[in-house]
């Protein structure tokens, strides 16, 4: 315990006075306490004190004013400022008055004890100087002839003490600033700027010519220049090569060593150096892991000169190693967080997280895309997902189930209208006692899957229907042939009797119509395999348009063909594609009222290996109810129609590897869109292998 001195405490907070007085008495000090400047004056008139702890703000005066007065009246007393309201101006005033130290509230009692001990030690050191001065003054009276020499000795002693104090304050300031810079490195997101400021401050306070930071990356395998100040890149690259070579030889050491010594072999500890050197390497080694090196360019002529900076450099080494390690860990955490966010925001499934009450607290970009503007408001889990288990809410069911993971199909209700079939994969998580249990939900949009399933079911139904139709058509055509033959014989026997022959003619015409229906039915049941060949798609459409031109004139419908293809060469079945064009154009003409129009447009598909044919009409359009059945066999809205035209058209297009779709136009009418490859894949393969399709 240091103690054995006297301390006066001047503070207007009674609790602070009592705590500090008790603490310092326990440390062995004689303590006086005052709540204001007047009380302190009364104590100082009765007794002198070694150390004064002064609050910056007092009821009757300022702490700065007291210190200024005590500098003249009690020059041997060391003053320490205490304040909770530190400012730049008060700090500057304290420095000008040569205050021993400056402590901010709330303070650590241990810190107070250390400061008081240091101040008391300073007084103890200065006391012998006072005795010496007294003896010198006595000698001066006895030896007047040595008066000037004695004065010079006293002045020099005081100057040395002042220089020592200034040096101590400078080193303390250095450490404080470098410590703050180290904290800046670990906490600042802009790491490069913080490192640049650190190197500049280091060179300034070390009076060094330059500095650089080299750091390992890729698990300590690559050493690179992270930042530099007043050092040449060529020299730093040479230093990197030397350090890597030393690492391979396992000759690197945790102590500060001369970088210049690497050119001569193994690194030399600066404490063991015998000559001069200019470049020092400060290793940054954290828990056995090499982080890098801090390089310092400062000329040291000898080990003795280096010892003046040794403790300061080792302190820098400790601080920088800790803060760089912290910064590296923080950077890794940020990168991991960014990686997780990137995954969540870019996966093709919606991701939601609830709180313990079922309110949605997190929505990823895909979920926001599906939910629209509703994603920005407050949403409840049960308002979005229907419970497929029956009564009650789905959230309570998932939260109460003993199984933490579930995968179910549900219906997502979009708040502003519409529903979507989804697969919900949920996981029950428990964050902490405050947050409680919650759900993390990944839901998948099943619209495409459901459409594919429906398409497979449709294809299966059509296949079964086709097999049935082929059998029925065969059975109907046989008796139909007998009826036609009998009617023809009967017409020949009736001779020229017109009244009787007209009935026979009606029978034969109806037989021909039935035969046409059967032919279409057989074509649907067993569609012809495409026989692709080189063709001009523009030419095929022109031929089809010529065939329907008379029908269009008769219906008073204008038809128009436009093409945007520069290269109209394709490898398709000419007859089947012509049938597709004829079916769609004829349907468009029949859908138009008198005076309407049909536009056929030909262009390049989004995938440039394909073409797009658009068939637009000005008709009355297609209702939702009709649209769902449009491609079904035998479904027709036209009197006398077979309902097989669009079914056969769709089969031909799909056999060519294409697709057909339709949509209502903005005002009226319908647009059919046919997408076809320029070249059938199967056909191309057949040509290459010499197989005839």
ZARONU-497870 format. One record per residue (C-alpha): residue in one letter; residue number from 1; x, y, z. Coordinates in steps of 0.2 Angstrom, whole numbers, plus 5000, padded with zeros to 4 digits. Layout:
BEGIN
REC,residuo,num,x,y,z
REC,A,NUM,X,Y,Z
...
! end
This chain:
BEGIN
REC,residuo,num,x,y,z
REC,X,1,5000,5000,5000
REC,X,2,5007,5017,4995
REC,X,3,4999,5030,5006
REC,X,4,5008,5039,5020
REC,X,5,5004,5056,5012
REC,X,6,4989,5069,5013
REC,X,7,4975,5072,5000
REC,X,8,4962,5085,4999
REC,X,9,4945,5081,4990
REC,X,10,4935,5095,4983
REC,X,11,4918,5090,4976
REC,X,12,4900,5095,4979
REC,X,13,4893,5078,4979
REC,X,14,4893,5071,4997
REC,X,15,4892,5053,4991
REC,X,16,4908,5055,4981
REC,X,17,4917,5064,4996
REC,X,18,4912,5049,5007
REC,X,19,4917,5036,4995
REC,X,20,4934,5043,4990
REC,X,21,4938,5048,5008
REC,X,22,4935,5031,5015
REC,X,23,4945,5023,5000
REC,X,24,4960,5034,5002
REC,X,25,4960,5032,5021
REC,X,26,4961,5013,5019
REC,X,27,4976,5016,5007
REC,X,28,4985,5025,5021
REC,X,29,4982,5043,5016
REC,X,30,4977,5057,5028
REC,X,31,4962,5065,5019
REC,X,32,4953,5081,5020
REC,X,33,4936,5084,5012
REC,X,34,4927,5100,5006
REC,X,35,4911,5103,4996
REC,X,36,4916,5120,4988
REC,X,37,4931,5131,4986
REC,X,38,4928,5141,5002
REC,X,39,4929,5125,5012
REC,X,40,4945,5120,5003
REC,X,41,4953,5137,5008
REC,X,42,4949,5134,5026
REC,X,43,4957,5117,5026
REC,X,44,4972,5123,5016
REC,X,45,4975,5138,5029
REC,X,46,4976,5124,5043
REC,X,47,4987,5112,5034
REC,X,48,4996,5109,5017
REC,X,49,4992,5094,5006
REC,X,50,5002,5083,4994
REC,X,51,4988,5080,4982
REC,X,52,4971,5089,4977
REC,X,53,4957,5080,4969
REC,X,54,4946,5094,4962
REC,X,55,4929,5093,4953
REC,X,56,4928,5104,4938
REC,X,57,4911,5111,4942
REC,X,58,4909,5118,4960
REC,X,59,4895,5128,4968
REC,X,60,4905,5144,4971
REC,X,61,4919,5143,4958
REC,X,62,4927,5133,4944
REC,X,63,4940,5119,4947
REC,X,64,4951,5128,4934
REC,X,65,4951,5144,4945
REC,X,66,4956,5134,4960
REC,X,67,4970,5126,4951
REC,X,68,4976,5142,4944
REC,X,69,4977,5149,4962
REC,X,70,4985,5134,4970
REC,X,71,4999,5134,4957
REC,X,72,5005,5151,4965
REC,X,73,5000,5148,4983
REC,X,74,5004,5129,4985
REC,X,75,5016,5125,4971
REC,X,76,5021,5108,4978
REC,X,77,5004,5101,4978
REC,X,78,4999,5090,4963
REC,X,79,4981,5094,4956
REC,X,80,4970,5081,4948
REC,X,81,4954,5086,4939
REC,X,82,4938,5076,4941
REC,X,83,4923,5079,4930
REC,X,84,4908,5071,4921
REC,X,85,4907,5085,4909
REC,X,86,4923,5084,4899
REC,X,87,4926,5096,4885
REC,X,88,4940,5101,4873
REC,X,89,4941,5119,4881
REC,X,90,4942,5112,4899
REC,X,91,4955,5099,4894
REC,X,92,4966,5113,4885
REC,X,93,4964,5124,4901
REC,X,94,4970,5109,4912
REC,X,95,4985,5106,4901
REC,X,96,4990,5124,4901
REC,X,97,4990,5124,4920
REC,X,98,5001,5108,4921
REC,X,99,4987,5098,4929
REC,X,100,4994,5081,4935
REC,X,101,4980,5071,4927
REC,X,102,4962,5072,4921
REC,X,103,4949,5059,4926
REC,X,104,4932,5057,4919
REC,X,105,4916,5052,4929
REC,X,106,4910,5039,4933
REC,X,107,4928,5033,4938
REC,X,108,4935,5017,4944
REC,X,109,4942,5018,4962
REC,X,110,4957,5008,4957
REC,X,111,4961,5021,4944
REC,X,112,4959,5035,4957
REC,X,113,4971,5025,4969
REC,X,114,4984,5023,4955
REC,X,115,4983,5042,4950
REC,X,116,4984,5048,4968
REC,X,117,4999,5036,4971
REC,X,118,5008,5043,4956
REC,X,119,5004,5061,4961
REC,X,120,5011,5057,4979
REC,X,121,5026,5049,4972
REC,X,122,5029,5065,4961
REC,X,123,5028,5075,4976
REC,X,124,5040,5064,4985
REC,X,125,5052,5065,4971
REC,X,126,5051,5084,4971
REC,X,127,5054,5086,4989
REC,X,128,5072,5081,4989
REC,X,129,5074,5094,4975
REC,X,130,5067,5107,4988
REC,X,131,5080,5102,5001
REC,X,132,5094,5103,4988
REC,X,133,5088,5120,4984
REC,X,134,5088,5125,5002
REC,X,135,5105,5119,5004
REC,X,136,5111,5128,4989
REC,X,137,5103,5144,4995
REC,X,138,5113,5142,5012
REC,X,139,5129,5139,5002
REC,X,140,5125,5154,4992
REC,X,141,5124,5164,5007
REC,X,142,5141,5157,5013
REC,X,143,5149,5157,4996
REC,X,144,5142,5172,4987
REC,X,145,5155,5169,4973
REC,X,146,5147,5153,4967
REC,X,147,5129,5161,4967
REC,X,148,5127,5160,4948
REC,X,149,5133,5142,4946
REC,X,150,5121,5136,4960
REC,X,151,5107,5145,4951
REC,X,152,5111,5136,4935
REC,X,153,5111,5119,4944
REC,X,154,5094,5123,4951
REC,X,155,5086,5129,4935
REC,X,156,5093,5113,4926
REC,X,157,5086,5102,4938
REC,X,158,5069,5109,4937
REC,X,159,5070,5109,4918
REC,X,160,5075,5090,4918
REC,X,161,5060,5087,4929
REC,X,162,5049,5096,4917
REC,X,163,5056,5087,4902
REC,X,164,5053,5070,4911
REC,X,165,5035,5075,4915
REC,X,166,5032,5081,4897
REC,X,167,5040,5065,4891
REC,X,168,5028,5055,4902
REC,X,169,5013,5065,4897
REC,X,170,5018,5062,4878
REC,X,171,5019,5044,4880
REC,X,172,5003,5043,4889
REC,X,173,4995,5053,4876
REC,X,174,5003,5042,4862
REC,X,175,4996,5026,4871
REC,X,176,4978,5033,4873
REC,X,177,4978,5039,4854
REC,X,178,4985,5022,4848
REC,X,179,4973,5013,4859
REC,X,180,4958,5023,4852
REC,X,181,4965,5020,4834
REC,X,182,4965,5001,4838
REC,X,183,4947,5002,4844
REC,X,184,4943,5011,4828
REC,X,185,4950,4997,4817
REC,X,186,4939,4984,4825
REC,X,187,4923,4994,4825
REC,X,188,4924,5004,4809
REC,X,189,4916,4996,4794
REC,X,190,4928,5006,4783
REC,X,191,4943,4996,4789
REC,X,192,4955,5004,4776
REC,X,193,4952,5022,4781
REC,X,194,4955,5017,4800
REC,X,195,4971,5008,4795
REC,X,196,4977,5023,4785
REC,X,197,4974,5034,4800
REC,X,198,4983,5022,4812
REC,X,199,4999,5021,4801
REC,X,200,4999,5040,4800
REC,X,201,4997,5042,4819
REC,X,202,5010,5029,4822
REC,X,203,5023,5038,4811
REC,X,204,5019,5055,4818
REC,X,205,5021,5050,4837
REC,X,206,5036,5038,4833
REC,X,207,5044,5051,4822
REC,X,208,5046,5037,4810
REC,X,209,5049,5039,4791
REC,X,210,5036,5026,4785
REC,X,211,5025,5011,4790
REC,X,212,5015,4997,4782
REC,X,213,5004,4983,4787
REC,X,214,5006,4966,4779
REC,X,215,4992,4953,4782
REC,X,216,4989,4935,4778
REC,X,217,4974,4929,4769
REC,X,218,4967,4912,4763
REC,X,219,4971,4904,4780
REC,X,220,4988,4911,4782
REC,X,221,4994,4905,4764
REC,X,222,4996,4922,4756
REC,X,223,5004,4937,4763
REC,X,224,4999,4954,4755
REC,X,225,5001,4973,4758
REC,X,226,4985,4979,4766
REC,X,227,4990,4997,4768
REC,X,228,5005,5008,4768
REC,X,229,5011,5025,4772
REC,X,230,5027,5033,4765
REC,X,231,5035,5016,4760
REC,X,232,5039,5010,4742
REC,X,233,5028,4996,4735
REC,X,234,5044,4988,4727
REC,X,235,5052,4987,4743
REC,X,236,5037,4980,4752
REC,X,237,5035,4967,4738
REC,X,238,5053,4962,4742
REC,X,239,5049,4961,4761
REC,X,240,5034,4950,4757
REC,X,241,5045,4938,4748
REC,X,242,5058,4938,4762
REC,X,243,5045,4935,4775
REC,X,244,5036,4921,4765
REC,X,245,5053,4912,4763
REC,X,246,5057,4914,4782
REC,X,247,5040,4907,4786
REC,X,248,5043,4892,4774
REC,X,249,5060,4889,4784
REC,X,250,5050,4891,4800
REC,X,251,5062,4904,4806
REC,X,252,5049,4918,4810
REC,X,253,5048,4923,4828
REC,X,254,5035,4932,4839
REC,X,255,5048,4945,4845
REC,X,256,5051,4962,4835
REC,X,257,5065,4959,4823
REC,X,258,5076,4968,4811
REC,X,259,5068,4966,4793
REC,X,260,5085,4971,4786
REC,X,261,5093,4955,4794
REC,X,262,5082,4944,4783
REC,X,263,5093,4948,4768
REC,X,264,5107,4939,4778
REC,X,265,5098,4924,4783
REC,X,266,5087,4921,4799
REC,X,267,5078,4936,4807
REC,X,268,5088,4945,4821
REC,X,269,5079,4950,4837
REC,X,270,5081,4969,4839
REC,X,271,5086,4967,4857
REC,X,272,5101,4956,4851
REC,X,273,5106,4968,4837
REC,X,274,5124,4975,4837
REC,X,275,5124,4987,4823
REC,X,276,5112,4999,4815
REC,X,277,5096,4995,4806
REC,X,278,5082,5005,4797
REC,X,279,5067,4993,4795
REC,X,280,5059,4984,4810
REC,X,281,5045,4970,4808
REC,X,282,5032,4969,4822
REC,X,283,5024,4951,4821
REC,X,284,5005,4950,4824
REC,X,285,5003,4933,4831
REC,X,286,4986,4929,4839
REC,X,287,4983,4912,4848
REC,X,288,4996,4903,4837
REC,X,289,4989,4911,4821
REC,X,290,4999,4923,4810
REC,X,291,4989,4938,4806
REC,X,292,5003,4948,4798
REC,X,293,5017,4961,4801
REC,X,294,5018,4979,4805
REC,X,295,5033,4986,4797
REC,X,296,5041,5002,4804
REC,X,297,5054,5012,4795
REC,X,298,5065,5021,4808
REC,X,299,5083,5022,4809
REC,X,300,5091,5015,4825
REC,X,301,5110,5017,4827
REC,X,302,5111,5005,4842
REC,X,303,5101,4993,4854
REC,X,304,5102,5007,4867
REC,X,305,5093,5019,4856
REC,X,306,5080,5005,4852
REC,X,307,5077,5002,4870
REC,X,308,5069,5020,4872
REC,X,309,5055,5014,4860
REC,X,310,5054,4995,4865
REC,X,311,5040,4996,4878
REC,X,312,5030,5007,4867
REC,X,313,5032,4996,4852
REC,X,314,5027,4980,4862
REC,X,315,5012,4989,4868
REC,X,316,5007,4994,4850
REC,X,317,5010,4975,4845
REC,X,318,4998,4969,4859
REC,X,319,4985,4982,4855
REC,X,320,4986,4980,4836
REC,X,321,4986,4961,4837
REC,X,322,4970,4961,4847
REC,X,323,4961,4973,4837
REC,X,324,4966,4966,4820
REC,X,325,4960,4949,4826
REC,X,326,4943,4957,4832
REC,X,327,4942,4966,4815
REC,X,328,4945,4950,4806
REC,X,329,4932,4940,4816
REC,X,330,4919,4954,4813
REC,X,331,4923,4954,4795
REC,X,332,4920,4936,4794
REC,X,333,4903,4937,4803
REC,X,334,4898,4951,4791
REC,X,335,4903,4941,4776
REC,X,336,4893,4926,4783
REC,X,337,4878,4937,4787
REC,X,338,4879,4945,4769
REC,X,339,4880,4927,4762
REC,X,340,4865,4921,4772
REC,X,341,4855,4936,4767
REC,X,342,4860,4934,4748
REC,X,343,4854,4916,4749
REC,X,344,4838,4920,4757
REC,X,345,4834,4935,4745
REC,X,346,4839,4925,4729
REC,X,347,4831,4907,4732
REC,X,348,4816,4904,4721
REC,X,349,4805,4900,4736
REC,X,350,4796,4912,4748
REC,X,351,4803,4912,4766
REC,X,352,4794,4919,4781
REC,X,353,4797,4920,4800
REC,X,354,4784,4922,4813
REC,X,355,4785,4928,4831
REC,X,356,4777,4918,4845
REC,X,357,4760,4925,4841
REC,X,358,4759,4921,4823
REC,X,359,4763,4938,4816
REC,X,360,4775,4938,4801
REC,X,361,4792,4947,4806
REC,X,362,4802,4942,4791
REC,X,363,4798,4941,4772
REC,X,364,4811,4937,4759
REC,X,365,4811,4945,4741
REC,X,366,4802,4930,4733
REC,X,367,4788,4931,4746
REC,X,368,4787,4950,4744
REC,X,369,4785,4947,4725
REC,X,370,4771,4934,4728
REC,X,371,4762,4944,4741
REC,X,372,4764,4961,4733
REC,X,373,4761,4977,4743
REC,X,374,4753,4967,4757
REC,X,375,4771,4961,4762
REC,X,376,4775,4979,4769
REC,X,377,4760,4978,4781
REC,X,378,4756,4967,4797
REC,X,379,4752,4950,4792
REC,X,380,4746,4935,4802
REC,X,381,4751,4917,4797
REC,X,382,4734,4910,4798
REC,X,383,4727,4924,4786
REC,X,384,4739,4918,4773
REC,X,385,4739,4899,4774
REC,X,386,4723,4888,4775
REC,X,387,4723,4874,4787
REC,X,388,4722,4857,4777
REC,X,389,4719,4848,4794
REC,X,390,4702,4855,4797
REC,X,391,4695,4867,4810
REC,X,392,4706,4879,4819
REC,X,393,4721,4889,4813
REC,X,394,4736,4881,4805
REC,X,395,4749,4891,4816
REC,X,396,4742,4883,4832
REC,X,397,4742,4866,4824
REC,X,398,4761,4868,4819
REC,X,399,4766,4875,4835
REC,X,400,4758,4862,4846
REC,X,401,4763,4847,4836
REC,X,402,4777,4837,4844
REC,X,403,4785,4835,4827
REC,X,404,4796,4851,4824
REC,X,405,4796,4849,4805
REC,X,406,4781,4848,4793
REC,X,407,4779,4847,4774
REC,X,408,4761,4850,4768
REC,X,409,4751,4857,4754
REC,X,410,4740,4872,4757
REC,X,411,4732,4887,4749
REC,X,412,4741,4904,4750
REC,X,413,4728,4918,4751
REC,X,414,4735,4934,4744
REC,X,415,4728,4948,4755
REC,X,416,4723,4959,4740
REC,X,417,4715,4945,4730
REC,X,418,4719,4928,4723
REC,X,419,4725,4911,4729
REC,X,420,4740,4901,4725
REC,X,421,4743,4882,4728
REC,X,422,4759,4880,4739
REC,X,423,4769,4867,4748
REC,X,424,4773,4873,4765
REC,X,425,4789,4867,4774
REC,X,426,4789,4873,4792
REC,X,427,4802,4872,4806
REC,X,428,4798,4876,4824
REC,X,429,4812,4886,4832
REC,X,430,4815,4892,4850
REC,X,431,4825,4908,4850
REC,X,432,4826,4912,4869
REC,X,433,4815,4914,4884
REC,X,434,4809,4931,4879
REC,X,435,4805,4928,4861
REC,X,436,4798,4910,4864
REC,X,437,4794,4898,4850
REC,X,438,4791,4904,4832
REC,X,439,4790,4896,4815
REC,X,440,4802,4897,4800
REC,X,441,4792,4893,4784
REC,X,442,4798,4890,4766
REC,X,443,4784,4889,4754
REC,X,444,4785,4884,4736
REC,X,445,4773,4890,4722
REC,X,446,4765,4875,4715
REC,X,447,4756,4883,4700
REC,X,448,4768,4877,4687
REC,X,449,4768,4859,4695
REC,X,450,4749,4859,4696
REC,X,451,4748,4865,4678
REC,X,452,4760,4851,4673
REC,X,453,4750,4838,4682
REC,X,454,4734,4844,4674
REC,X,455,4743,4843,4657
REC,X,456,4748,4825,4661
REC,X,457,4730,4821,4666
REC,X,458,4724,4829,4650
REC,X,459,4736,4820,4639
REC,X,460,4731,4803,4648
REC,X,461,4713,4807,4645
REC,X,462,4716,4812,4626
REC,X,463,4726,4796,4624
REC,X,464,4712,4785,4631
REC,X,465,4699,4795,4621
REC,X,466,4709,4793,4605
REC,X,467,4710,4774,4607
REC,X,468,4691,4774,4610
REC,X,469,4688,4786,4595
REC,X,470,4698,4775,4583
REC,X,471,4688,4760,4588
REC,X,472,4672,4768,4587
REC,X,473,4676,4777,4570
REC,X,474,4681,4760,4563
REC,X,475,4665,4752,4568
REC,X,476,4654,4766,4562
REC,X,477,4663,4768,4545
REC,X,478,4659,4750,4540
REC,X,479,4640,4751,4541
REC,X,480,4641,4769,4534
REC,X,481,4650,4762,4519
REC,X,482,4635,4749,4517
REC,X,483,4622,4763,4518
REC,X,484,4631,4774,4505
REC,X,485,4633,4759,4493
REC,X,486,4614,4755,4495
REC,X,487,4609,4773,4493
REC,X,488,4619,4774,4477
REC,X,489,4611,4758,4470
REC,X,490,4594,4765,4475
REC,X,491,4597,4781,4466
REC,X,492,4602,4772,4450
REC,X,493,4586,4761,4451
REC,X,494,4575,4776,4453
REC,X,495,4581,4783,4437
REC,X,496,4576,4801,4433
REC,X,497,4562,4804,4446
REC,X,498,4568,4820,4453
REC,X,499,4556,4820,4468
REC,X,500,4563,4803,4474
REC,X,501,4581,4806,4469
REC,X,502,4582,4822,4480
REC,X,503,4580,4812,4496
REC,X,504,4594,4800,4491
REC,X,505,4605,4815,4487
REC,X,506,4602,4821,4505
REC,X,507,4606,4804,4512
REC,X,508,4623,4804,4502
REC,X,509,4627,4821,4507
REC,X,510,4625,4817,4526
REC,X,511,4635,4801,4523
REC,X,512,4649,4812,4516
REC,X,513,4648,4824,4531
REC,X,514,4649,4809,4543
REC,X,515,4663,4802,4534
REC,X,516,4672,4819,4536
REC,X,517,4669,4819,4554
REC,X,518,4676,4801,4555
REC,X,519,4691,4806,4545
REC,X,520,4694,4820,4557
REC,X,521,4691,4809,4572
REC,X,522,4704,4796,4565
REC,X,523,4716,4810,4562
REC,X,524,4715,4816,4580
REC,X,525,4716,4798,4586
REC,X,526,4731,4794,4576
REC,X,527,4739,4810,4570
REC,X,528,4752,4809,4556
REC,X,529,4770,4809,4561
REC,X,530,4778,4825,4555
REC,X,531,4789,4823,4539
REC,X,532,4800,4839,4540
REC,X,533,4809,4846,4526
REC,X,534,4817,4863,4521
REC,X,535,4803,4876,4518
REC,X,536,4800,4894,4518
REC,X,537,4788,4898,4532
REC,X,538,4782,4914,4524
REC,X,539,4778,4904,4508
REC,X,540,4768,4892,4518
REC,X,541,4757,4906,4526
REC,X,542,4755,4914,4510
REC,X,543,4748,4898,4502
REC,X,544,4736,4896,4517
REC,X,545,4730,4914,4515
REC,X,546,4726,4912,4497
REC,X,547,4716,4896,4501
REC,X,548,4705,4906,4514
REC,X,549,4704,4923,4504
REC,X,550,4687,4918,4496
REC,X,551,4680,4913,4513
REC,X,552,4686,4930,4520
REC,X,553,4678,4940,4506
REC,X,554,4662,4931,4508
REC,X,555,4662,4935,4527
REC,X,556,4667,4953,4523
REC,X,557,4683,4951,4534
REC,X,558,4700,4959,4530
REC,X,559,4715,4947,4532
REC,X,560,4732,4954,4533
REC,X,561,4749,4945,4534
REC,X,562,4765,4954,4541
REC,X,563,4782,4946,4544
REC,X,564,4798,4952,4553
REC,X,565,4808,4937,4548
REC,X,566,4824,4941,4537
REC,X,567,4828,4922,4537
REC,X,568,4812,4912,4535
REC,X,569,4820,4895,4532
REC,X,570,4813,4881,4543
REC,X,571,4814,4862,4544
REC,X,572,4796,4857,4547
REC,X,573,4781,4847,4540
REC,X,574,4774,4859,4526
REC,X,575,4757,4851,4525
REC,X,576,4754,4850,4544
REC,X,577,4760,4868,4547
REC,X,578,4748,4873,4533
REC,X,579,4734,4864,4541
REC,X,580,4738,4874,4558
REC,X,581,4738,4890,4549
REC,X,582,4721,4886,4540
REC,X,583,4713,4880,4556
REC,X,584,4717,4896,4566
REC,X,585,4714,4908,4552
REC,X,586,4697,4900,4548
REC,X,587,4692,4901,4566
REC,X,588,4697,4919,4567
REC,X,589,4687,4923,4551
REC,X,590,4671,4914,4559
REC,X,591,4674,4923,4575
REC,X,592,4674,4941,4567
REC,X,593,4658,4950,4563
REC,X,594,4655,4958,4546
REC,X,595,4668,4971,4543
REC,X,596,4681,4964,4555
REC,X,597,4699,4960,4552
REC,X,598,4711,4946,4555
REC,X,599,4730,4949,4557
REC,X,600,4743,4936,4555
REC,X,601,4761,4941,4562
REC,X,602,4777,4931,4560
REC,X,603,4792,4935,4570
REC,X,604,4807,4928,4580
REC,X,605,4804,4920,4597
REC,X,606,4813,4926,4613
REC,X,607,4824,4910,4610
REC,X,608,4831,4915,4593
REC,X,609,4831,4897,4588
REC,X,610,4812,4898,4586
REC,X,611,4798,4908,4577
REC,X,612,4782,4915,4584
REC,X,613,4765,4916,4574
REC,X,614,4752,4927,4580
REC,X,615,4734,4926,4575
REC,X,616,4723,4941,4580
REC,X,617,4705,4944,4577
REC,X,618,4692,4957,4581
REC,X,619,4679,4945,4586
REC,X,620,4669,4945,4603
REC,X,621,4683,4936,4612
REC,X,622,4683,4920,4623
REC,X,623,4675,4919,4640
REC,X,624,4684,4911,4655
REC,X,625,4672,4896,4655
REC,X,626,4675,4893,4636
REC,X,627,4694,4895,4638
REC,X,628,4696,4881,4650
REC,X,629,4688,4869,4637
REC,X,630,4694,4876,4621
REC,X,631,4706,4862,4616
REC,X,632,4695,4848,4622
REC,X,633,4690,4836,4609
REC,X,634,4672,4838,4602
REC,X,635,4670,4855,4611
REC,X,636,4663,4868,4600
REC,X,637,4653,4884,4601
REC,X,638,4650,4884,4582
REC,X,639,4634,4876,4575
REC,X,640,4639,4861,4564
REC,X,641,4657,4861,4570
REC,X,642,4665,4845,4575
REC,X,643,4675,4852,4590
REC,X,644,4691,4843,4584
REC,X,645,4700,4858,4574
REC,X,646,4709,4865,4589
REC,X,647,4713,4848,4597
REC,X,648,4721,4842,4580
REC,X,649,4730,4859,4579
REC,X,650,4737,4858,4596
REC,X,651,4743,4840,4593
REC,X,652,4752,4845,4577
REC,X,653,4761,4859,4586
REC,X,654,4766,4849,4600
REC,X,655,4772,4835,4589
REC,X,656,4784,4848,4581
REC,X,657,4790,4853,4598
REC,X,658,4781,4869,4599
REC,X,659,4767,4876,4610
REC,X,660,4750,4886,4608
REC,X,661,4742,4898,4619
REC,X,662,4729,4912,4618
REC,X,663,4723,4928,4627
REC,X,664,4710,4941,4626
REC,X,665,4716,4958,4619
REC,X,666,4714,4974,4627
REC,X,667,4697,4980,4620
REC,X,668,4690,4965,4610
REC,X,669,4695,4949,4601
REC,X,670,4707,4935,4604
REC,X,671,4725,4932,4600
REC,X,672,4732,4914,4597
REC,X,673,4751,4913,4599
REC,X,674,4760,4898,4591
REC,X,675,4778,4895,4595
REC,X,676,4788,4883,4584
REC,X,677,4806,4878,4583
REC,X,678,4815,4882,4566
REC,X,679,4821,4865,4566
REC,X,680,4813,4849,4574
REC,X,681,4826,4841,4585
REC,X,682,4820,4824,4582
REC,X,683,4819,4827,4563
REC,X,684,4837,4834,4563
REC,X,685,4843,4819,4572
REC,X,686,4834,4807,4560
REC,X,687,4842,4816,4545
REC,X,688,4859,4815,4553
REC,X,689,4857,4796,4556
REC,X,690,4849,4793,4539
REC,X,691,4832,4788,4546
REC,X,692,4816,4792,4537
REC,X,693,4802,4799,4548
! end
